[in-house]
Amino acid sequence: MFTKIAREKSAPYWEGSFTHPFVAGLQEGTLSDEAFRYYLIQDGYYLEHFSKLHRLIAEQVEDEEVKEMLLTGSNHLKEGEMSIREDFFTELGITDEEIANTDIAPTAYHYVSHMYRQLIDGTSNSAVAGLLPCAWLYQEIGTELIKTGSPHQLYQRWIETYSGEESKEEVAHQCALLNRLYEESDKEEQEKMIEAFYVSAQMEYLFWEMAYTHQKWPEGEKDAVSNY
């Protein structure tokens, strides 16, 4: 089964996300405002492309159930998660000017690039597989952190975004679809699906690290990546 194999291969990064100082700081309320602010700006870049990727992949797939899942996911991102991020931006006073003047960090850039690469070097199935870690990991983290909550009002709202029953049902549906696609694929495509998931799981862990350390490009390369 795809989800079992992919999770086992990604275990060090997957399990590491739950204990990363960024995630622990969300729960304890001790995460610095600067780290959360930097995370939100980088995540804004990520989510814009994540939503776009859902639509682009939907154009490639022939399976109607998968296509519907992708288009629904894109709509939910625009209506839900991205609008919540905009609320956070407003509450923290993050302006368009600040966003424009903040370079996209290497990890955010490479994560998005990895998912786009599946549209060229991968298959539609590996492209779908590369999307799954984001929703699945966040849902599991939200479910775990909500048990105790956070004393920080803003971080508590972030946790609540991913701990609801709707999020759990959407992830279960995605997992079921990928398990089916995996069974219907030949060995070569199966390997591409596992690899796409694995790299995305790595990038999820590194995304926390990126925000926590305020990751920057090496000197001389900081202007190499456009913000959007």
C-alpha positions, -999 to +999 in steps of 0.1 A: +000+000+000+014+034-011+007+053+021+024+026+043+055+024+021+058+062+017+054+069+054+079+042+064+105+056+040+099+092+052+097+084+089+128+103+101+115+136+086+079+129+093+084+121+130+110+148+133+084+174+123+064+167+155+094+175+177+110+203+157+115+235+178+092+255+154+063+231+160+070+227+197+071+265+199+037+268+184+023+245+210+041+261+239+035+296+227+072+304+228+078+306+191+092+340+182+069+364+164+098+369+139+099+332+131+062+329+126+061+360+105+089+347+082+070+314+080+038+330+069+055+350+041+073+319+028+041+299+032+022+325+012+045+318-017+042+281-013+004+281-010-001+302-041+019+277-062+004+247-043-031+258-054-019+264-090-003+229-090-036+213-081-051+229-112-022+221-135-021+185-124-059+182-128-055+192-165-032+162-170-051+134-152-077+113-169-091+098-137-123+118-130-122+111-092-086+123-090-094+154-111-124+163-089-102+159-058-076+182-072-100+209-083-118+207-050-085+210-032-075+241-052-109+258-043-106+249-006-071+264-005-083+297-020-115+298+001-100+285+034-063+282+041-051+311+020-078+334+033-068+325+069-032+334+060-044+367+048-061+373+082-028+365+099-011+389+076-036+417+085-034+410+122+004+410+122+006+440+099+025+422+071+023+445+041+026+440+004+058+460+006+073+437+033+064+406+012+080+421-019+111+429+000+114+394+015+134+370-006+119+336-011+140+313+010+160+284-006+138+257+010+105+273-001+119+277-036+132+241-039+100+226-025+078+243-050+103+235-078+103+198-068+065+197-072+066+215-106+093+190-117+068+162-114+049+177-142+079+174-165+101+145-154+075+126-134+040+114-141+005+127-132+005+101-104+039+111-090+027+147-092-003+139-071+019+119-047+041+149-042+012+170-030+001+146-002+026+152+026+016+188+031-021+181+038-014+148+056+014+160+079-004+193+088-036+173+097-016+150+119+002+178+136-030+198+141-047+167+156-017+162+180-013+198+191-050+204+197-049+179+225-032+206+247-036+236+225-014+267+227-015+297+251-007+319+222-040+330+205-026+332+170-008+299+172-040+283+186-059+295+155-032+280+133-036+246+151-073+247+148-070+252+111-057+216+107-074+198+136-110+196+123-130+166+111-132+181+076-094+181+073-092+145+085-118+134+059-101+152+030-068+136+039-083+101+042-098+106+008-065+116-007-047+087+009-073+062-005-070+076-040-032+074-039-034+038-027-056+030-057-034+049-081-003+031-068-019-004-072-029+006-108+007+017-117+036-003-130+068-006-109+086+023-125+057+047-118+053+033-083+089+042-076+084+077-089+054+081-066+073+070-035+102+093-044+080+123-050+063+118-016+096+112+001+112+145-012+081+165-002+082+150+033+118+160+035+109+195+024+081+197+050+106+191+078+131+216+062+103+242+060+101+243+098+139+246+099+138+274+073+114+295+093+130+288+126+165+298+114+153+326+091+171+308+062+187+330+036+204+325+003+242+325+004+257+360-001+257+369-038+227+347-046+200+364-027+186+382-057+185+350-078+149+341-069+119+363-076+093+365-048+064+353-070 
